[in-house]
Amino acid sequence: MNEAEKITAEMFLPEMVQRYPATRAVLDSYGLHGCGGPQGPRERLGWFSRLHGVPIDKLLRELNEAASQTPSDVPEFAPSIGDTIYRPFF
């Protein structure tokens, strides 16, 4: 991933997860299941991190690291209950 493709605090969650599927695991690691993907909230990453008390610098570092994985390194996504339980709130 080059500098122009880097994940920033201005990126929206659904677009980030669609473009970089491996980032979903980072959100899940913070207990934010169901927050990524097309059914997740359409929030900018910076706002999302403040809202959930996740330090933006740490989150961006982890997301960019995950995004740099090659597609073959990314585990296949399997929906969990978190992907549907919070949907009415988005």
N, C-alpha and C positions, 0 to 999 in steps of 0.2 A: 504494500500500500504506500503510495507516495504522499507527500505532504498535502497536496490538493485534495486527496480523498480522506484525510484524517477526520475522525469523529470529533465534533465540537459540541459545546454546550448549547448551540443554536439549532442543532439537528432535532427533528421530531422523532419520537420513539418508534412509531410504526415504520417510517422510512429507514431508520437505522437497522431495525431487525430484519426488514425485507432485504436490504442491501448486504447486511453482514449477519447471517443467521447465527453465527457462533456467539454473538453478543447476548443472545437470549439467556444463555447459561449464566452470564455475569449478573443479569437482573434477578434470575432465580436464586443465585447464591446469597443475595441480600433479602430473600424472602419476598420478592416482588413478583411472584408467579402471576401469569396472566397479564403482565404489564407490557409485554412486547407483542409484536405482531399486529395484524390488521384489526383485531378486536380490542386492542389495548387503547389507552387514552391517547388522544392527539395532543401531547404536551411536548414542549421543548425539553431537552435533557437537563439543562440548567435548572429550570423550574422544578422538574421532577425530582432532582437530587435534593434541592432545598426542602421540598415538601416532605420527603421521606427521610431527611436527616442523614443523607449519604454525602460525604465530602466530594465535591465535584472533581477536584484534581485526582484523587484516588480512583474515582469511578471512570473518568476519562482515560486514565492510564490503563486500567483493566479492560475497558471496552476496546480501546485501540489495539491492545495486545491480542485480544480475542479475534478482532476483525482481521488481523494480519495472518491468521491461520489459513492454510490452504484448504479448499473445500473437502478434500479427503480426510482432513484432520477433525472436521466438525462432526460431532455425534448427530445422528438423525433425531429430529424433534419428535417427541411423543407428547401429545396434549395431556395435561393433568387436570384435576378438578379446579385448580386455580385459574385455568384458562376460561372456565365457564362461570364459576361462582361469583366473580366480581364484575362480570360483563354488564349487569344492569346499572352499575355505578359509573360506567364509562359512557 
